[in-house]
């Protein structure tokens, strides 16, 4: 049974500008976040109101994962700014919220010097119902009183920051998955269907790997076929041996039956010869 899987379309999650503390999202941070993002390096999860739940069944458990980031120029109030766009892999809970038009605002969690690299990284994404105006009020409050900021205890680290919550249109598409056969995968590699812009060296490497996989698969199948042939031959020999034994039993049974048919049960009674009826014998 196939399981439905969804991935969002690209949507805007941040624009260079305000955060929820005294700092400002710099253009270079968005560029670095998009360039450096890799789920294998550190997975940015989606959190309800930036709370990180401890239990898997908590109302504040993760609602999905960010799977890709990119930057684009946008125009806001006749001013061009750099924006960060994301694609996410949602949980069923986030899909349900989205259908009910809940948690329509997003706020990014940035670490401007992730893992001492000196470059910015997106470490999480918050979903909230706080609109931009309330986000601005919260921003002002946090700037005036950073020590009592309502977000202070939710930060990924002391250096991390949250962007102001902005309304986000998240549209999800169902991801169609299929179990591909070896032939299909090799055909895709040979035709360049999966890497149209790959270099010749990359294509050659992929084809080389495909040929190796085919050879290994063929060797495995040949070994399995030989073993199956040996098993069939052994079974055939066993059937022939059993057939010969059965023929011998039937032949012996036939001989025994013929002997039984030609044998009189109990033997013949001796013929009566009688005696001299004129002579009487007396025992005195």
Beta strands, then each sheet from edge to edge (+ up, - down):
strand 1: 5-8
strand 2: 11-15
strand 3: 17-18
strand 4: 24-25
strand 5: 45-48
strand 6: 64-76
strand 7: 79-90
strand 8: 105-111
strand 9: 121-128
strand 10: 160-162
strand 11: 166-167
strand 12: 172-175
sheet 1: 1+ 12-
sheet 2: 2+ 7- 6+
sheet 3: 3+ 4-
sheet 4: 5+ 9+ 8- 10+
sheet 5: 5+ 9+ 8- 11+
end
